């Protein structure tokens, strides 16, 4: 079996309706920049409040993707 290495990126997705949609938003946007996404782990949930009401749900998401050896450090896979 071939060896594999994975990197993580941590993002915060937001959505006015729910934490689930906020997390999905982070994954959707990550998929536009990183290839071969593997796992998304929700690490923290919170809400943005304005005037006593919730205006945004926020989900901090740790996403792993397969790291290709030809990448330079700190740059996403294309």
FIDRENLO-908732 format. One line per field, with one value per residue (C-alpha): x, y, z; residue in three letters; residue number from 1. Coordinates in nm, 4 decimals. Layout:
REM FIDRENLO-908732
X	c(X,...)
Y	c(Y,...)
Z	c(Z,...)
resn	c(ALA,...)
resi	c(NUM,...)
//
This chain:
REM FIDRENLO-908732
X	c(0.0000,0.1265,0.2104,-0.0004,0.0440,-0.2347,-0.2343,-0.4929,-0.6408,-0.8711,-1.1566,-1.4563,-1.7759,-2.0713,-2.4382,-2.7461,-2.9591,-2.7664,-2.4361,-2.4769,-2.4991,-2.2049,-1.9874,-2.1000,-2.0077,-1.6511,-1.6188,-1.7682,-1.5230,-1.2271,-1.3115,-1.2619,-0.9037,-0.7821,-0.8024,-0.8649,-1.0406,-1.0651,-1.2110,-1.3896,-1.4041,-1.6174,-1.4042,-1.6046,-1.9489,-2.0522,-2.2982,-2.2636,-2.5190,-2.6399,-2.9104,-2.9880,-3.0543,-2.8464,-2.7350,-2.4851,-2.3995,-2.0267,-1.8539,-1.4782,-1.3875,-1.0576,-1.0304,-0.7695,-0.6542,-0.3989,-0.0612,0.1323,0.5108,0.5572,0.3744,0.5804,0.5315,0.2239,0.0683,-0.2545,-0.2772,-0.4288)
Y	c(0.0000,0.3444,0.5878,0.9009,1.2263,1.4663,1.8335,2.0239,2.3661,2.5295,2.7466,2.9230,2.8935,3.1218,3.1044,3.2927,2.9748,2.6968,2.5503,2.2662,2.5115,2.7085,2.3949,2.2951,2.6429,2.6005,2.2644,2.3970,2.6857,2.4646,2.2339,2.5256,2.5768,2.2346,1.9024,1.5581,1.6659,1.3781,1.4625,1.7661,1.7889,2.0540,2.1721,2.4660,2.6208,2.9743,3.2441,3.6063,3.8199,4.1662,4.3571,4.0563,3.8263,3.5619,3.6963,3.4239,3.0705,2.9990,2.6627,2.6212,2.3284,2.1404,1.9949,1.7469,1.7044,1.4816,1.6510,1.6020,1.6087,1.8575,2.1251,2.3961,2.4495,2.6549,2.6459,2.4588,2.1811,2.2888)
Z	c(0.0000,-0.0932,0.1871,0.2240,0.4115,0.4994,0.5976,0.7968,0.7465,1.0005,0.8742,1.0255,0.8244,0.8920,0.8020,0.9267,0.9565,1.1355,1.2527,1.0035,0.7134,0.8553,0.8642,0.5137,0.3919,0.5199,0.3444,0.0203,0.0075,0.1052,-0.1856,-0.4255,-0.3043,-0.1878,-0.3704,-0.2294,0.0922,0.3389,0.6804,0.8255,1.2038,1.3723,1.6636,1.7951,1.7572,1.8462,1.7459,1.6497,1.8320,1.7387,1.9249,2.1421,1.8461,1.6725,1.3344,1.2370,1.3394,1.3235,1.2977,1.3321,1.1073,1.0833,0.7316,0.6100,0.2533,0.0885,0.0720,-0.2476,-0.2177,-0.5008,-0.2977,-0.1367,0.2355,0.3178,-0.0279,-0.0990,-0.3534,-0.6829)
resn	c(UNK,UNK,UNK,UNK,UNK,UNK,UNK,UNK,UNK,UNK,UNK,UNK,UNK,UNK,UNK,UNK,UNK,UNK,UNK,UNK,UNK,UNK,UNK,UNK,UNK,UNK,UNK,UNK,UNK,UNK,UNK,UNK,UNK,UNK,UNK,UNK,UNK,UNK,UNK,UNK,UNK,UNK,UNK,UNK,UNK,UNK,UNK,UNK,UNK,UNK,UNK,UNK,UNK,UNK,UNK,UNK,UNK,UNK,UNK,UNK,UNK,UNK,UNK,UNK,UNK,UNK,UNK,UNK,UNK,UNK,UNK,UNK,UNK,UNK,UNK,UNK,UNK,UNK)
resi	c(1,2,3,4,5,6,7,8,9,10,11,12,13,14,15,16,17,18,19,20,21,22,23,24,25,26,27,28,29,30,31,32,33,34,35,36,37,38,39,40,41,42,43,44,45,46,47,48,49,50,51,52,53,54,55,56,57,58,59,60,61,62,63,64,65,66,67,68,69,70,71,72,73,74,75,76,77,78)
//
